[in-house]
Amino acid sequence: MKKKVLLIRLDKIGDLICTMCVDQVSFLKDYEVQWVIAKGLKFIPENAEPRRNYLELSKEDWKTSLNALRKFIKEYQPDVAVSFQAPWWVNFALWAEGVKVRAGVLSQWHSFLFLNKGLRQKRSRAVQHEAAYNMDLLAHALNTSSPGTDIPVLKLNAADNAPLLEKHGLKPQSYVVVHPGMAGSALNWPIPRYIEFIKKASEQSMMVLTGTPADEVWLTEIKETFKNNSQVLSLQNQLNAGELFTVLKNAKAVVAPSTGVAHMAASLGTPVLGIYSPVRVQHPRRWAARGKNVQIFMPENQDPDQVDPSCMLEIQADDLLKALNSL
């Protein structure tokens, strides 16, 4: 009978994609794997290849989630649990239900109290990719060696949805997606730079703007600038997760800052032009999207511990345009 492993990451899209890839490593081939993810992110495991088994939990309604997790643990009976990122009540549930091996990063108080296979990791130093940190933690939990930088990339699939593309007048590989919004977790490209790039790139390709209501602060000026330009189409708030996957998959390229859309596009196999901050904790060395065709744009010659935010202006629209034209 296979041993059972419970892998837990209650975090954002990019964080989950940088974590879910680790279960493809060869030393897990003899294990049964189950994921615990944040509520609202089921489109990641459901569109992954292969599809992952998962339990969704809400971090906001933690009392209900705690009871659901304890019930699941009783039924699943994992031999090993790895808490890549989770609030205190997750580690408490692992301890309370007597999971034999309870692994995680030793940092906050609950990790010292409830975990018995902790690992100290200074992720804020950003000396390697987030996926590598996650792989090191998994290897530690299972008493084996990490493959180092040879870490699989999570592969995502998108549904063939020709009617969706036809509805918006989009032809595969003939348009460029620009997703300027982000949650503010890193420095972004200034809006005038996005406008300059879109203006120049729209002379050659259809440009598609994507985003959620939370991205409005980044999109308002851009949408107003191009409201009468038939070459710029805004699909903000018009796509569900599955439809967004289809639009990203069929794009010639995706332009995005350090946010979940960049990770999704890269895992779908679409070329990504990623805009990144040189700040140490935001650095692409740790957070770059991972895929076959990912190009990183970042200000050079910056002290990662003393970055001037205005340095993002150093990234020129023509730099991205040149990369786009080379695809």
C-alpha positions, 0 to 999 in steps of 0.5 A, a space after each residue: 500500500 502506498 504511503 500518503 502525503 498531504 501537501 498544504 499551500 494556502 496562498 495566492 495563484 503564483 505561490 501555488 503554481 510554484 509549489 504544486 510542481 514539486 509533486 512531480 519529482 521522482 522520489 514521490 512516485 511511490 506516494 499517494 498525494 493530496 493537496 490542500 489549497 486556498 478557497 477559490 483556486 481549484 482551477 489550478 489543480 483541476 486544469 493541471 496535467 495530471 489533475 491533482 486531488 485537492 481540498 479547498 479551505 477558506 483562510 477567512 472562515 478558519 473555524 469552519 476550515 479547521 473542522 473540515 481539515 481535521 475531519 479530512 485528516 481523520 479520513 485520509 490518514 496521511 503518513 506525512 504532511 508538509 505545510 509549505 505556507 499555512 496559518 496556525 490552525 493548519 499546523 494545529 490540526 496536523 498535531 491534534 490529529 496525530 499526523 506522524 510526520 509534520 513538516 514545514 518552515 520553522 519561522 512563526 511560533 506555531 511552527 515550533 509548537 506543532 511541527 516535528 520536522 521543521 526546516 529553517 529557510 531564509 526565503 527572504 534572502 531570495 538566493 534561489 527560486 520559490 520552487 527550489 525552496 519548496 522542493 528542499 522542504 519536501 525532500 527534508 520531510 521525506 528524508 531524501 535529497 533535493 534535485 536542486 535546480 532540476 525542478 519540474 514545471 507545473 503544466 496547465 491545460 486550457 479548454 479548446 473554446 473556439 466560440 469564446 475567441 470568435 466572440 471577441 474576434 480573436 485568432 490564435 497566436 495573433 494577439 498579445 495579452 497585457 495584464 498590468 494589474 497586481 496586488 502590490 506585492 512588488 514594484 510594477 512598471 509605471 502606467 505610462 510605460 504600459 501605454 507606450 508599449 501597447 501603443 507601439 505593439 498595437 500597430 502590429 497585433 491586437 492587444 487584449 487587456 485582462 484584469 479583475 475589479 482589483 486591477 482597476 487602479 492599473 487599468 483605468 488610464 490605460 482603458 481611457 487612452 485606448 477606448 477608441 482604438 479598435 486594436 485594443 480590446 479590454 476583457 477586464 471582468 469578462 472572463 472566468 478562470 477557465 476562459 482566461 486560461 483559453 485566452 492566455 493559451 492562445 496568445 502570441 505572448 503575455 506581458 505581465 508583472 510579478 503576478 499570478 497571470 504570468 505564472 499561469 501563462 508560463 505553465 500553459 506554455 505561452 511566451 511570457 514577457 515578465 516585468 520584475 522588481 530588483 528588490 531582494 524579496 521581490 527578485 525574479 531569482 525567487 519569483 520568476 514565472 517558469 516555462 519554456 519561453 519566459 523573458 525577464 525584464 528588470 532594472 540593472 545595477 540596483 542594490 537589492 536592499 536599497 532600490 529606488 522605486 523610480 528605477 522601474 522606468 529604466 525598463 523601456 517599451 522598446 525592450 519588450 517590443 524587440 522581444 515580442 518581435 523576435 517570437 
